[in-house]
Amino acid sequence: MNIKAELFNLNKKQIDLVFEINKRDLGYTVSINDMSAALKGLPRPKFDKIRADSETIINEWKAAASP
């Protein structure tokens, strides 16, 4: 999934994902710098988790936005 394109289509920003991930009890916190690095594709376990959780959140947002 192209997370940046999906955010654009949903009229959301990276900071919205940061807030949503931090709001949930996922066992880690995310800074805007973490999100930026994760979306650049840097290979680190935390960034892999951020990308996976971001895709889950985006899918939830898409489902909520569709009639």
C-alpha positions in Angstrom: 0.0 0.0 0.0 1.2 3.5 -0.8 0.4 5.1 2.6 1.1 8.6 1.4 -1.3 8.3 -1.5 -3.9 6.8 0.7 -3.6 9.6 3.2 -4.0 12.1 0.4 -7.1 10.4 -0.9 -8.6 10.4 2.6 -7.6 14.1 3.1 -5.5 13.0 6.1 -1.9 13.8 7.1 1.0 11.9 8.6 0.3 13.6 11.9 -3.2 12.1 11.9 -1.6 8.6 11.8 0.8 9.5 14.5 -2.0 10.7 16.8 -4.1 7.6 16.0 -1.2 5.1 16.6 -0.3 6.9 19.9 -4.0 6.9 21.0 -4.2 3.1 20.7 -2.4 0.9 23.2 0.0 -0.8 20.7 3.0 -1.1 23.0 5.0 1.7 21.4 4.8 5.4 20.7 5.5 7.2 17.4 7.0 10.6 16.8 6.5 12.5 13.5 10.2 11.7 12.8 9.5 8.0 13.2 6.5 8.2 10.9 8.5 10.1 8.3 11.3 7.5 8.4 8.9 4.6 8.3 7.2 6.0 5.2 10.5 6.4 3.5 10.9 2.6 3.8 13.8 2.4 6.2 14.2 -1.2 7.3 13.8 -1.3 11.0 11.5 -3.5 13.1 9.7 -0.5 14.6 9.2 1.1 11.2 7.8 -2.2 9.9 5.3 -2.2 12.7 4.4 1.5 12.1 3.8 0.7 8.4 1.6 -2.3 9.2 -0.4 -0.5 11.9 -0.8 2.5 9.5 -2.2 0.2 6.8 -4.7 -1.2 9.3 -5.8 2.3 10.4 -6.1 3.5 6.8 -8.3 0.5 6.0 -10.5 1.3 9.0 -10.7 5.0 7.8 -11.6 3.9 4.3 -14.3 1.5 5.6 -15.8 4.3 7.7 -15.7 6.8 4.8 -17.5 4.5 2.4 -21.3 4.5 2.4 
